[in-house]
Amino acid sequence: MASPVKIKVTVDEVVKPTNALVSYRFLPQGRVPRFQAGQFLHLALDDYHPDSQWPESRVFSIASSPSERTTELSVSISVKGRFTERIFNTLEKGSTCWLKLPYGEFLFPPDRPLVLIAGGVGITPYLSLLKQMLEEKSTQPVSLFYGIRSDAHDLFGDLLGRCASELPNFDKTIYCEDGSVPGNTGILDIGAIHAAAREGSLFYLSGPPAMIAAFKSRLRDLGVASEHIRIDDWE
């Protein structure tokens, strides 16, 4: 696995669908190390000098495909504290910041059926995987279950639509709390998700800590071995 590298980046695109959610696309100003789908990075707003300590930062999952690393790096951020509020209010197109990557072991074996469960921006690490699967024309069995609050949070419909049409063994189920997006109305149903899973599946959980804890406990109660449950606690 690649050793973490610190790189300066420029903000190329900003999308703010709500006052609590923002997506950024960064253009790297230096060499970006190889990373794997599911890994994360540190983001620092203050300037960094090699002879000083790394500034205050927060971690965010990488949404870009590993093959995109030389041209762009993308993240989606839920605004829930002082630092993420500062990111939301100060980073705009043309701004610069520092990233340190890669980190993390929330990885996806290519030889097992995968059940990807995402609450909100917990979908971010899966985006990297899905983009890679499209590039590789993957036939790996993957089921995505994605919970959002409203259509304002449905940022990745085009990508998920491509996956549904181009990946033969991919399927998706959307749970939308207010019913404004086609799919299931309400919150993610872990019992129904388990019942629909292919035999031998690995279960991936990404989203708010309370969701992860509850879903992990329920999966264990349903007989899923702990080694078949993978967690990405991003908050």
KOLBAMAR-545286 format. One record per residue (C-alpha): residue number from 1; z, y negated, x. Coordinates in nm, 2 decimals, padded with zeros to 4 digits. Each point is the difference from the previous one (the first is absolute). Example, Ala and Ser with C-alpha at 12.3 -4.5 7.8 and 13.67 -1.06 7.14 Angstrom:
# residues 2
{i=1	Z=00.78	Y=00.45	X=01.23}
{i=2	Z=-00.07	Y=-00.34	X=00.14}
This chain:
# residues 235
{i=1	Z=00.00	Y=00.00	X=00.00}
{i=2	Z=-00.09	Y=-00.34	X=00.13}
{i=3	Z=00.26	Y=-00.23	X=00.16}
{i=4	Z=00.07	Y=-00.31	X=-00.20}
{i=5	Z=-00.20	Y=-00.31	X=00.10}
{i=6	Z=00.07	Y=-00.37	X=-00.08}
{i=7	Z=-00.31	Y=-00.20	X=-00.11}
{i=8	Z=-00.06	Y=-00.34	X=-00.14}
{i=9	Z=-00.21	Y=-00.02	X=-00.32}
{i=10	Z=-00.16	Y=-00.26	X=-00.22}
{i=11	Z=00.02	Y=00.01	X=-00.38}
{i=12	Z=-00.35	Y=00.05	X=-00.13}
{i=13	Z=00.07	Y=00.06	X=-00.37}
{i=14	Z=00.29	Y=-00.06	X=-00.24}
{i=15	Z=00.03	Y=00.14	X=-00.35}
{i=16	Z=00.30	Y=-00.11	X=-00.22}
{i=17	Z=-00.03	Y=00.16	X=-00.34}
{i=18	Z=00.36	Y=-00.09	X=-00.09}
{i=19	Z=00.28	Y=-00.20	X=00.14}
{i=20	Z=00.16	Y=00.32	X=00.13}
{i=21	Z=-00.30	Y=00.18	X=00.15}
{i=22	Z=-00.24	Y=-00.09	X=00.28}
{i=23	Z=-00.26	Y=00.18	X=00.21}
{i=24	Z=-00.13	Y=-00.11	X=00.34}
{i=25	Z=-00.29	Y=00.10	X=00.21}
{i=26	Z=00.05	Y=-00.08	X=00.37}
{i=27	Z=-00.26	Y=-00.04	X=00.28}
{i=28	Z=00.14	Y=00.13	X=00.33}
{i=29	Z=-00.01	Y=-00.21	X=00.31}
{i=30	Z=00.06	Y=00.29	X=00.24}
{i=31	Z=-00.03	Y=00.37	X=00.03}
{i=32	Z=00.13	Y=00.19	X=-00.29}
{i=33	Z=00.15	Y=00.34	X=00.08}
{i=34	Z=-00.11	Y=00.31	X=-00.18}
{i=35	Z=00.21	Y=00.07	X=-00.31}
{i=36	Z=00.01	Y=00.27	X=-00.27}
{i=37	Z=-00.01	Y=-00.04	X=-00.38}
{i=38	Z=00.35	Y=-00.05	X=-00.13}
{i=39	Z=00.14	Y=-00.19	X=00.30}
{i=40	Z=00.15	Y=-00.35	X=-00.01}
{i=41	Z=00.02	Y=-00.32	X=00.21}
{i=42	Z=00.25	Y=-00.27	X=00.07}
{i=43	Z=-00.10	Y=-00.36	X=-00.10}
{i=44	Z=00.15	Y=-00.30	X=00.17}
{i=45	Z=-00.07	Y=-00.36	X=-00.10}
{i=46	Z=00.14	Y=-00.18	X=00.30}
{i=47	Z=-00.20	Y=-00.01	X=00.32}
{i=48	Z=00.06	Y=00.27	X=00.26}
{i=49	Z=-00.01	Y=-00.03	X=00.38}
{i=50	Z=00.00	Y=00.32	X=00.22}
{i=51	Z=00.30	Y=-00.13	X=00.20}
{i=52	Z=00.21	Y=-00.05	X=-00.31}
{i=53	Z=00.15	Y=00.23	X=-00.27}
{i=54	Z=-00.20	Y=00.11	X=-00.30}
{i=55	Z=00.06	Y=-00.25	X=-00.29}
{i=56	Z=00.15	Y=00.08	X=-00.33}
{i=57	Z=-00.24	Y=00.23	X=-00.19}
{i=58	Z=-00.03	Y=00.23	X=-00.30}
{i=59	Z=-00.19	Y=00.33	X=-00.04}
{i=60	Z=-00.30	Y=00.06	X=-00.23}
{i=61	Z=-00.23	Y=00.29	X=-00.05}
{i=62	Z=-00.35	Y=-00.03	X=00.14}
{i=63	Z=-00.27	Y=00.00	X=-00.28}
{i=64	Z=-00.30	Y=00.01	X=00.23}
{i=65	Z=-00.18	Y=00.32	X=00.09}
{i=66	Z=00.06	Y=00.11	X=00.36}
{i=67	Z=-00.37	Y=-00.06	X=00.07}
{i=68	Z=00.03	Y=-00.37	X=-00.10}
{i=69	Z=00.26	Y=-00.08	X=00.27}
{i=70	Z=-00.24	Y=-00.18	X=00.23}
{i=71	Z=-00.11	Y=-00.24	X=-00.28}
{i=72	Z=00.29	Y=-00.05	X=-00.24}
{i=73	Z=00.35	Y=00.10	X=-00.10}
{i=74	Z=00.12	Y=-00.04	X=-00.35}
{i=75	Z=00.34	Y=00.01	X=-00.17}
{i=76	Z=00.14	Y=-00.06	X=-00.35}
{i=77	Z=00.35	Y=-00.16	X=-00.04}
{i=78	Z=00.25	Y=-00.01	X=-00.28}
{i=79	Z=00.19	Y=-00.32	X=00.01}
{i=80	Z=00.37	Y=00.09	X=-00.02}
{i=81	Z=00.20	Y=-00.19	X=00.26}
{i=82	Z=00.02	Y=-00.30	X=00.23}
{i=83	Z=-00.24	Y=00.13	X=00.26}
{i=84	Z=-00.27	Y=00.12	X=-00.24}
{i=85	Z=00.03	Y=-00.33	X=-00.19}
{i=86	Z=-00.06	Y=-00.18	X=00.33}
{i=87	Z=-00.31	Y=00.22	X=00.05}
{i=88	Z=-00.13	Y=-00.07	X=-00.35}
{i=89	Z=00.05	Y=-00.38	X=00.04}
{i=90	Z=-00.12	Y=-00.05	X=00.36}
{i=91	Z=-00.28	Y=00.25	X=00.08}
{i=92	Z=-00.34	Y=-00.13	X=-00.12}
{i=93	Z=-00.36	Y=00.05	X=00.10}
{i=94	Z=-00.02	Y=-00.11	X=00.37}
{i=95	Z=00.37	Y=00.05	X=00.07}
{i=96	Z=00.10	Y=00.22	X=00.29}
{i=97	Z=00.29	Y=00.24	X=00.04}
{i=98	Z=00.10	Y=00.30	X=00.21}
{i=99	Z=-00.02	Y=00.37	X=-00.08}
{i=100	Z=00.15	Y=00.30	X=00.19}
{i=101	Z=-00.14	Y=00.34	X=-00.07}
{i=102	Z=-00.02	Y=00.29	X=-00.07}
{i=103	Z=00.32	Y=00.16	X=-00.13}
{i=104	Z=00.10	Y=00.27	X=-00.24}
{i=105	Z=-00.05	Y=00.37	X=-00.08}
{i=106	Z=-00.10	Y=-00.02	X=-00.37}
{i=107	Z=-00.31	Y=00.20	X=00.08}
{i=108	Z=-00.24	Y=00.21	X=-00.20}
{i=109	Z=-00.11	Y=00.35	X=00.12}
{i=110	Z=-00.36	Y=00.06	X=-00.08}
{i=111	Z=00.04	Y=00.37	X=-00.11}
{i=112	Z=00.24	Y=-00.03	X=-00.30}
{i=113	Z=-00.02	Y=-00.13	X=-00.35}
{i=114	Z=00.17	Y=-00.34	X=-00.02}
{i=115	Z=00.18	Y=-00.16	X=-00.29}
{i=116	Z=00.02	Y=-00.38	X=00.07}
{i=117	Z=00.26	Y=-00.18	X=-00.21}
{i=118	Z=00.01	Y=-00.38	X=00.02}
{i=119	Z=00.21	Y=-00.27	X=-00.16}
{i=120	Z=-00.15	Y=-00.35	X=00.04}
{i=121	Z=-00.10	Y=-00.09	X=00.35}
{i=122	Z=00.12	Y=00.34	X=00.10}
{i=123	Z=-00.36	Y=00.09	X=-00.04}
{i=124	Z=-00.08	Y=-00.17	X=00.34}
{i=125	Z=00.03	Y=00.29	X=00.24}
{i=126	Z=-00.22	Y=00.21	X=-00.24}
{i=127	Z=-00.28	Y=-00.26	X=00.02}
{i=128	Z=-00.04	Y=00.07	X=00.37}
{i=129	Z=-00.04	Y=00.37	X=-00.08}
{i=130	Z=-00.24	Y=-00.05	X=-00.29}
{i=131	Z=-00.23	Y=-00.22	X=00.20}
{i=132	Z=00.00	Y=00.26	X=00.28}
{i=133	Z=-00.08	Y=00.27	X=-00.25}
{i=134	Z=-00.30	Y=-00.20	X=-00.14}
{i=135	Z=-00.13	Y=-00.05	X=00.35}
{i=136	Z=00.03	Y=00.37	X=00.08}
{i=137	Z=-00.12	Y=00.12	X=-00.35}
{i=138	Z=00.31	Y=00.21	X=-00.02}
{i=139	Z=00.04	Y=00.29	X=-00.23}
{i=140	Z=00.38	Y=00.02	X=00.04}
{i=141	Z=00.18	Y=00.03	X=-00.34}
{i=142	Z=00.19	Y=-00.32	X=-00.06}
{i=143	Z=00.17	Y=-00.12	X=-00.32}
{i=144	Z=00.11	Y=-00.36	X=-00.02}
{i=145	Z=00.27	Y=-00.12	X=-00.25}
{i=146	Z=00.03	Y=-00.38	X=00.01}
{i=147	Z=00.25	Y=-00.20	X=-00.20}
{i=148	Z=-00.05	Y=-00.38	X=-00.05}
{i=149	Z=00.15	Y=-00.26	X=-00.23}
{i=150	Z=-00.31	Y=-00.17	X=-00.14}
{i=151	Z=-00.37	Y=-00.06	X=00.07}
{i=152	Z=00.09	Y=-00.28	X=00.24}
{i=153	Z=00.13	Y=00.27	X=00.23}
{i=154	Z=-00.31	Y=00.22	X=-00.02}
{i=155	Z=-00.15	Y=-00.12	X=00.33}
{i=156	Z=-00.18	Y=00.31	X=00.11}
{i=157	Z=-00.20	Y=00.11	X=-00.30}
{i=158	Z=-00.33	Y=-00.02	X=00.18}
{i=159	Z=00.12	Y=00.23	X=00.29}
{i=160	Z=00.16	Y=00.25	X=-00.24}
{i=161	Z=-00.31	Y=00.00	X=-00.21}
{i=162	Z=-00.21	Y=00.08	X=00.31}
{i=163	Z=00.24	Y=00.28	X=00.09}
{i=164	Z=-00.03	Y=00.15	X=-00.35}
{i=165	Z=-00.38	Y=-00.01	X=00.01}
{i=166	Z=-00.06	Y=00.10	X=00.36}
{i=167	Z=00.28	Y=00.24	X=00.09}
{i=168	Z=-00.05	Y=00.34	X=-00.18}
{i=169	Z=00.37	Y=00.11	X=00.01}
{i=170	Z=00.16	Y=-00.34	X=-00.06}
{i=171	Z=00.16	Y=-00.10	X=-00.33}
{i=172	Z=00.22	Y=-00.29	X=-00.10}
{i=173	Z=00.24	Y=-00.09	X=-00.28}
{i=174	Z=00.11	Y=-00.35	X=-00.06}
{i=175	Z=00.33	Y=-00.08	X=-00.17}
{i=176	Z=00.01	Y=-00.37	X=-00.12}
{i=177	Z=00.33	Y=-00.12	X=-00.14}
{i=178	Z=-00.16	Y=-00.25	X=-00.25}
{i=179	Z=-00.31	Y=00.21	X=-00.08}
{i=180	Z=-00.24	Y=-00.27	X=00.13}
{i=181	Z=-00.18	Y=00.25	X=00.23}
{i=182	Z=-00.17	Y=00.31	X=-00.13}
{i=183	Z=00.21	Y=00.31	X=00.05}
{i=184	Z=00.35	Y=00.09	X=-00.09}
{i=185	Z=00.23	Y=-00.27	X=-00.15}
{i=186	Z=00.35	Y=-00.01	X=00.15}
{i=187	Z=00.15	Y=00.10	X=00.33}
{i=188	Z=-00.08	Y=00.29	X=00.23}
{i=189	Z=00.11	Y=00.34	X=-00.14}
{i=190	Z=00.10	Y=00.23	X=00.29}
{i=191	Z=00.03	Y=00.30	X=-00.23}
{i=192	Z=-00.36	Y=-00.03	X=-00.12}
{i=193	Z=-00.11	Y=-00.07	X=00.36}
{i=194	Z=00.16	Y=00.32	X=00.12}
{i=195	Z=-00.14	Y=00.20	X=-00.29}
{i=196	Z=-00.36	Y=-00.12	X=00.09}
{i=197	Z=00.03	Y=00.07	X=00.37}
{i=198	Z=-00.22	Y=00.26	X=00.17}
{i=199	Z=00.18	Y=00.30	X=00.15}
{i=200	Z=00.11	Y=-00.06	X=00.36}
{i=201	Z=-00.01	Y=-00.38	X=-00.03}
{i=202	Z=00.19	Y=-00.24	X=00.22}
{i=203	Z=00.17	Y=-00.28	X=-00.20}
{i=204	Z=-00.01	Y=-00.36	X=00.15}
{i=205	Z=00.23	Y=-00.27	X=-00.14}
{i=206	Z=-00.05	Y=-00.37	X=00.08}
{i=207	Z=00.15	Y=-00.29	X=-00.18}
{i=208	Z=00.34	Y=-00.15	X=-00.09}
{i=209	Z=00.30	Y=00.19	X=00.14}
{i=210	Z=00.15	Y=00.07	X=-00.34}
{i=211	Z=-00.33	Y=00.16	X=-00.11}
{i=212	Z=-00.02	Y=00.21	X=00.31}
{i=213	Z=00.36	Y=00.12	X=-00.02}
{i=214	Z=-00.03	Y=00.10	X=-00.37}
{i=215	Z=-00.34	Y=00.17	X=00.05}
{i=216	Z=00.11	Y=00.19	X=00.30}
{i=217	Z=00.31	Y=00.13	X=-00.18}
{i=218	Z=-00.21	Y=00.10	X=-00.30}
{i=219	Z=-00.26	Y=00.18	X=00.21}
{i=220	Z=00.28	Y=00.20	X=00.17}
{i=221	Z=00.14	Y=00.09	X=-00.34}
{i=222	Z=-00.35	Y=00.12	X=-00.10}
{i=223	Z=00.00	Y=00.23	X=00.30}
{i=224	Z=-00.21	Y=-00.19	X=00.25}
{i=225	Z=00.13	Y=00.07	X=00.36}
{i=226	Z=00.12	Y=-00.30	X=00.19}
{i=227	Z=-00.26	Y=00.06	X=00.27}
{i=228	Z=-00.27	Y=-00.05	X=-00.26}
{i=229	Z=00.12	Y=-00.35	X=-00.09}
{i=230	Z=-00.10	Y=-00.29	X=00.23}
{i=231	Z=00.16	Y=-00.35	X=-00.04}
{i=232	Z=-00.12	Y=-00.35	X=00.09}
{i=233	Z=00.29	Y=-00.23	X=-00.08}
{i=234	Z=-00.16	Y=-00.34	X=00.05}
{i=235	Z=00.28	Y=-00.23	X=-00.12}
